Amino acid sequence: MTMTLTEQVAKNIIKKLMDGEDYRIEIVTLINAEFLQYTIDFFKKIIDAKLKNKGIDLDWYKKEFLNKNLPAEDIAINSGLNKKTISNMYNSATKEIVIEASNEHYDTLYQTIQSLVDGEEGLNITLTLKFKGVSVDLNVAESLIVINTLAVKRAALRGGLWSTAGKRVEKPLMLTLCELYGVSEKNYKIKVKSKIQTDEDFEREIDFYLTDKGKDFLCEVKLMGKGNPESADAVIARDSSVFVADKLSDTNKKQLNSLKVGWVELRDKEGYKRFNKVLDDLNIPHKEFKGDANKELEKIFTKIFND
């Protein structure tokens, strides 16, 4: 079963952000869990493929794992590439392009590994895989091919989850802040831009607006760690009015202040409370919150995740 940034993980991230804690362990845990499950499943496929192709050389791997009937993403990963890299290289990621690029890359990788192995005299490594009483041995070259594939897969998982974390948490995080400060539903709106692999609302890429008297104020969420001076570029490009971030540098804050953009730094002590100032400055009707946010979160989550 493929793991995703689930509703529960989104809740955990928001809890940590509202508490001024680092949320990254939630993403790292997901990466580890999915990668380890992938590794186990991949090893099982290796055993099956090697047994089915006894008596032939390393081409058993190419025959089984670069098979054109496999999904394009799997073919790319198995060759030591990913679809994004292929798309950047060829300005296309159609299956035909993926198959061609993957086979070319695999052949080059295979030659590189063979040259490396031939040049290492006396090196003898055997990777033994066992499952349900059946075992297969992989020589040095075969082991390096498998290790390389696992490395590429982990990098792909890591990049995918980190790049989508902010998008998938943006809506529930902004709704949480609005609920905490009693912002009426008529004073915010959400525009869905696209879906990200799933039909779950909280995993849609959205634009979130605070709104009042016909004026819309675009809100930008960036879970980016300590920002650099260029971090406000996205705000400028999108003409955002509100910037909610994990961390902001002093330079970021000066930039945002000069642009008259309301900002919230969640990693600051009780950083979420600055949302009250943002609402005041935009004249968005709300109620000042002075209670314990943690005590309110479960009640808020019940509403925003079940709507």
C-alpha positions as CSV (number, residue, x, y, z in Angstrom):
1,M,0.0,0.0,0.0
2,T,1.4,3.4,-1.0
3,M,1.5,5.9,1.8
4,T,0.7,9.5,1.1
5,L,0.4,12.7,3.1
6,T,-2.7,11.5,4.8
7,E,-5.3,13.5,6.7
8,Q,-3.8,12.3,10.0
9,V,-0.3,13.4,9.0
10,A,-1.8,16.8,7.9
11,K,-3.3,17.2,11.4
12,N,0.0,16.2,13.0
13,I,1.9,18.8,10.9
14,I,-0.6,21.6,11.8
15,K,-0.4,20.7,15.5
16,K,3.4,21.0,15.5
17,L,3.2,24.3,13.5
18,M,0.7,25.8,15.9
19,D,2.9,24.6,18.8
20,G,6.0,26.3,17.3
21,E,7.6,22.9,16.7
22,D,9.5,21.5,13.7
23,Y,7.1,19.5,11.6
24,R,9.7,17.8,9.4
25,I,9.8,14.6,11.4
26,E,6.3,13.8,10.1
27,I,7.6,14.0,6.5
28,V,10.7,12.0,7.3
29,T,8.7,9.3,8.9
30,L,6.5,9.0,5.8
31,I,9.6,8.9,3.6
32,N,11.1,6.1,5.7
33,A,7.9,4.1,5.9
34,E,7.2,4.2,2.2
35,F,10.9,3.6,1.2
36,L,11.3,0.6,3.5
37,Q,8.0,-0.9,2.2
38,Y,9.1,-0.3,-1.4
39,T,12.5,-2.0,-0.6
40,I,10.8,-5.1,0.7
41,D,8.5,-5.3,-2.2
42,F,11.4,-4.7,-4.7
43,F,13.5,-7.4,-3.1
44,K,10.6,-9.9,-3.5
45,K,10.3,-8.9,-7.2
46,I,14.1,-9.3,-7.6
47,I,13.9,-12.9,-6.2
48,D,11.0,-13.8,-8.5
49,A,12.7,-12.2,-11.6
50,K,16.1,-13.9,-10.9
51,L,14.5,-17.3,-10.4
52,K,12.5,-17.0,-13.6
53,N,15.6,-16.1,-15.6
54,K,18.1,-18.6,-14.3
55,G,21.1,-19.2,-16.6
56,I,21.3,-15.7,-18.1
57,D,23.5,-12.8,-17.2
58,L,22.5,-9.3,-15.9
59,D,20.1,-8.9,-18.8
60,W,17.5,-10.6,-16.5
61,Y,17.2,-7.3,-14.8
62,K,16.7,-5.3,-18.0
63,K,14.2,-7.9,-19.3
64,E,12.1,-7.9,-16.2
65,F,12.4,-4.3,-14.8
66,L,12.6,-2.3,-18.0
67,N,9.7,-4.3,-19.5
68,K,7.6,-1.9,-21.7
69,N,4.5,-3.3,-20.1
70,L,5.4,-1.7,-16.7
71,P,4.2,1.8,-15.7
72,A,6.5,4.5,-17.2
73,E,7.4,5.7,-13.7
74,D,8.6,2.2,-12.7
75,I,10.6,1.8,-15.9
76,A,12.4,5.1,-15.3
77,I,13.2,4.4,-11.6
78,N,14.4,0.8,-12.4
79,S,16.8,2.3,-15.0
80,G,18.3,4.7,-12.5
81,L,16.3,7.8,-13.6
82,N,13.0,9.4,-12.7
83,K,10.3,10.9,-14.9
84,K,11.0,14.4,-13.9
85,T,14.7,14.1,-15.0
86,I,13.6,12.6,-18.3
87,S,11.0,15.3,-18.8
88,N,13.7,18.0,-18.2
89,M,16.1,16.2,-20.6
90,Y,13.6,15.6,-23.5
91,N,10.9,18.2,-22.8
92,S,8.5,15.2,-22.7
93,A,7.7,12.3,-20.5
94,T,5.5,10.2,-22.7
95,K,5.8,6.5,-22.2
96,E,7.7,6.1,-25.5
97,I,10.2,8.7,-24.4
98,V,10.6,7.2,-21.0
99,I,11.2,3.8,-22.4
100,E,13.8,5.1,-24.9
101,A,15.6,7.3,-22.3
102,S,15.5,4.5,-19.6
103,N,17.1,1.9,-21.9
104,E,19.8,4.3,-23.1
105,H,20.6,5.2,-19.5
106,Y,20.5,1.7,-18.2
107,D,23.0,0.5,-20.9
108,T,25.4,3.3,-20.0
109,L,25.0,2.5,-16.3
110,Y,25.6,-1.2,-17.0
111,Q,28.8,-0.4,-18.8
112,T,29.9,1.9,-16.0
113,I,29.3,-0.7,-13.4
114,Q,31.1,-3.5,-15.4
115,S,34.1,-1.2,-15.9
116,L,34.1,-0.4,-12.2
117,V,33.9,-4.1,-11.2
118,D,36.6,-5.2,-13.7
119,G,38.9,-2.6,-12.3
120,E,38.5,-3.7,-8.7
121,E,40.6,-6.9,-8.5
122,G,39.8,-9.2,-5.7
123,L,36.4,-7.5,-4.9
124,N,33.8,-10.2,-4.3
125,I,30.5,-9.2,-2.9
126,T,27.4,-11.4,-2.8
127,L,24.0,-10.1,-1.8
128,T,21.7,-13.0,-0.8
129,L,18.0,-12.4,-0.7
130,K,15.7,-15.0,1.0
131,F,11.9,-15.2,1.1
132,K,9.7,-18.1,2.1
133,G,12.6,-20.6,1.9
134,V,13.7,-19.4,-1.5
135,S,17.0,-17.6,-1.9
136,V,18.9,-16.0,-4.8
137,D,22.4,-14.6,-4.9
138,L,23.3,-11.3,-6.6
139,N,26.9,-10.7,-7.7
140,V,28.7,-7.4,-7.4
141,A,27.3,-5.9,-10.6
142,E,23.8,-7.1,-9.9
143,S,23.9,-5.7,-6.4
144,L,25.1,-2.3,-7.6
145,I,22.3,-2.1,-10.1
146,V,19.7,-2.9,-7.3
147,I,21.4,-0.5,-4.8
148,N,21.4,2.3,-7.4
149,T,17.6,1.8,-8.1
150,L,16.9,2.0,-4.4
151,A,18.9,5.2,-4.1
152,V,17.0,6.8,-7.0
153,K,13.6,5.7,-5.6
154,R,14.4,7.2,-2.2
155,A,15.4,10.5,-3.8
156,A,12.2,10.5,-5.8
157,L,10.1,9.8,-2.7
158,R,11.9,12.5,-0.8
159,G,11.5,15.1,-3.5
160,G,7.8,14.3,-4.0
161,L,6.8,14.5,-0.4
162,W,8.7,17.6,0.5
163,S,7.5,19.5,-2.6
164,T,3.9,18.7,-1.9
165,A,3.8,19.1,1.9
166,G,3.1,22.8,1.8
167,K,0.4,22.5,-0.9
168,R,-1.4,19.7,0.9
169,V,-1.4,21.5,4.3
170,E,-2.2,25.0,3.0
171,K,-6.0,24.7,3.0
172,P,-6.4,23.0,6.5
173,L,-3.8,25.3,8.0
174,M,-5.5,28.4,6.8
175,L,-8.9,27.0,7.8
176,T,-7.5,26.3,11.3
177,L,-6.3,29.8,11.7
178,C,-9.6,31.2,10.5
179,E,-11.6,29.0,12.8
180,L,-9.4,29.9,15.7
181,Y,-10.1,33.6,15.2
182,G,-13.7,33.2,14.4
183,V,-13.5,34.3,10.7
184,S,-16.8,33.7,9.1
185,E,-17.0,31.5,6.0
186,K,-18.2,34.5,4.0
187,N,-14.8,36.1,4.8
188,Y,-12.7,33.6,3.0
189,K,-12.9,31.5,-0.1
190,I,-11.0,28.7,-1.7
191,K,-10.3,28.2,-5.4
192,V,-9.1,24.7,-6.4
193,K,-6.3,24.9,-9.0
194,S,-5.7,21.2,-9.5
195,K,-5.8,17.8,-7.9
196,I,-2.7,16.1,-6.6
197,Q,-3.1,12.3,-7.3
198,T,-6.1,12.0,-5.0
199,D,-9.7,13.0,-4.5
200,E,-9.3,14.0,-0.9
201,D,-10.1,17.7,-0.5
202,F,-7.2,18.4,1.8
203,E,-4.8,17.1,-0.9
204,R,-5.9,19.6,-3.5
205,E,-3.7,22.4,-4.7
206,I,-5.6,25.6,-3.9
207,D,-5.6,29.3,-3.7
208,F,-6.8,30.6,-0.4
209,Y,-8.3,34.1,-0.1
210,L,-9.4,36.2,2.8
211,T,-12.2,38.4,1.5
212,D,-14.3,41.4,2.7
213,K,-16.6,43.8,0.9
214,G,-15.7,42.5,-2.6
215,K,-11.9,42.6,-1.9
216,D,-9.9,39.4,-2.2
217,F,-6.6,39.0,-0.4
218,L,-4.5,36.1,-1.6
219,C,-2.8,34.0,1.1
220,E,0.5,32.2,0.5
221,V,1.7,29.3,2.7
222,K,5.4,28.3,2.6
223,L,6.8,25.6,4.9
224,M,10.3,26.4,3.8
225,G,12.5,26.5,6.8
226,K,14.7,29.6,7.3
227,G,14.0,31.8,4.4
228,N,16.5,33.5,2.2
229,P,16.3,37.1,0.7
230,E,14.6,35.7,-2.4
231,S,11.8,34.0,-0.5
232,A,9.5,37.0,-1.0
233,D,9.8,36.6,-4.8
234,A,6.8,34.3,-4.8
235,V,4.8,36.8,-2.9
236,I,5.7,39.6,-5.4
237,A,5.0,37.3,-8.4
238,R,1.6,36.3,-7.1
239,D,0.6,39.6,-5.6
240,S,-0.1,38.0,-2.3
241,S,-1.4,39.9,0.7
242,V,-0.7,37.3,3.4
243,F,2.4,35.2,3.9
244,V,2.3,32.3,6.4
245,A,5.6,30.5,6.9
246,D,7.4,28.0,9.0
247,K,10.4,30.3,9.5
248,L,11.2,33.8,8.3
249,S,14.6,35.5,8.3
250,D,14.9,39.1,9.4
251,T,15.5,40.0,5.8
252,N,12.2,38.3,4.8
253,K,10.3,40.2,7.4
254,K,11.7,43.5,6.3
255,Q,10.9,42.7,2.7
256,L,7.3,41.7,3.5
257,N,6.8,44.8,5.7
258,S,8.1,47.0,2.9
259,L,5.6,45.3,0.5
260,K,2.9,45.8,3.1
261,V,2.3,42.0,3.2
262,G,0.9,40.6,6.4
263,W,3.1,37.8,7.7
264,V,2.9,35.0,10.2
265,E,6.0,33.0,11.4
266,L,4.7,29.9,13.0
267,R,8.0,28.8,14.5
268,D,8.2,31.9,16.6
269,K,6.8,31.6,20.1
270,E,3.0,31.5,19.8
271,G,3.7,32.7,16.2
272,Y,0.2,31.9,15.1
273,K,-1.1,34.8,17.2
274,R,0.2,37.3,14.6
275,F,-2.7,36.2,12.4
276,N,-4.8,38.5,14.6
277,K,-2.7,41.5,13.4
278,V,-3.0,40.3,9.8
279,L,-6.8,40.2,10.1
280,D,-6.8,43.6,11.8
281,D,-4.7,45.2,9.1
282,L,-7.0,43.8,6.3
283,N,-10.1,44.7,8.2
284,I,-11.4,41.1,8.1
285,P,-14.1,40.6,10.8
286,H,-12.9,38.2,13.5
287,K,-12.7,37.6,17.2
288,E,-9.5,37.9,19.2
289,F,-8.4,34.5,20.5
290,K,-6.7,34.3,23.9
291,G,-7.2,30.7,24.9
292,D,-5.1,27.5,24.5
293,A,-4.9,26.7,20.8
294,N,-4.1,23.0,21.4
295,K,-7.4,22.6,23.3
296,E,-9.3,24.0,20.3
297,L,-7.5,22.0,17.6
298,E,-9.4,18.7,17.8
299,K,-12.8,20.6,17.7
300,I,-11.6,22.5,14.7
301,F,-10.2,19.4,13.0
302,T,-13.5,17.7,13.4
303,K,-15.2,20.5,11.5
304,I,-12.7,21.2,8.7
305,F,-11.7,17.7,7.9
306,N,-15.3,16.4,7.9
307,D,-16.9,19.2,5.9
